[in-house]
């Protein structure tokens, strides 16, 4: 690929696309395809074992709980220079957990294997994000992280449809065997990634080394927002089936196409204008998306809701993750990513757990309305705290 020229002084632009960035994006695609194809079908699997939506919500919370417990230690490990071993361990666990679902289809054991799956995801996506942070050039960091996050977009488009098709056409055994195989493919691809040797002084294991304070403003903003995504991704497919709406896979495809368009066309905006534009507009879009599901559950509004949700996740997640890690160093990059992803996981897991309980107690419409209020709280946290932090692109751009 030829080096692009800047519009200023004819100097070459910082090179963004490298072999290792492409490979780690593909590995991340495998990680999230494995994760999301099991995520979107897991409530159906729990129902097949005799469980309810509330039990499915407990599984989502358990998945997130164990991921949160493990992540800070993964971040500490990464800050001590470990990259390859952490990702290999994660990918092996991502392969082992679905095989556990398939070969031991018992409700209690499924919850245990779901927690094991959470451990694998913690190791895997903390490490892929850190490796991507290592290889992306600083002048185009937010843009690069946006492209890295496109793996999530593609997985969100492919995985729910793939998972639901395999479940409906071939059964849960085939579904989980394919999920394990995708984790294996990620392991093969990662063998070709040239991870940069990180020579840093060894850190002691304590609270200051496993929680990155600089990333907390972005983390808190994302944590509250993720209550909505946890509810949406765990229950929109069952909601659609019970309300005679198009398949949940259609919702995820529309959502992911919009997500992909946003990241391709608007990925540079954070570097140029700051993250505030996405925090405000994306939370507003998700609020409307949830109200459409609650108040107007017809096909047209269902598709519009999916498009709004795609815009939301396409803009908000990479901009806040970039904000959380862009000022970090080799010594703090792992803990910055793991702290941010802890907030992501806690919000996601609580969102699924709260949604499951609300559905059982009050029904879907009330659940969508109540959970949508998280968007208002997310904006409030950003406006009063995160936007004024030293890691904010918006603050730094405004000061120049």
Secondary structure, DSSP 8 states (H G I E B T S, - for coil): ----B-SSTT-B------HHHHHHHHHHHHHHHHHHHHHHHHHHHHHHTT--HHHHHHHHHHHHHHHHHHHHHHHHHHHTT--HHHHHHHHHHHHHHHHHHHH---HHHHHHHHHHHHHHHHHHHHHHHHHHHHHS-GGGHHHHHHHHTHHHHHHHHHHHHHHHHHHHHH-HHHHHHHHHHHHHHHHHHHTT-------------SHHHHS-GGGHHHHHHHHHHHHHHHHHHHHHHHHHHHTT-S-HHHHHHHHHHHHHHHHHHHTTHHHHH-SHHHHHHHHHHHHHHHHHHHH--SHHHHHHHHHHHHHHHHHHHHHHHHHHHTT--TTTHHHHHHHHHHHHHHHHHHHHHHHHHHHHHH-HHHHHHHHHHHHHHHHHHHHHTGGGSTT-HHHHHHT-
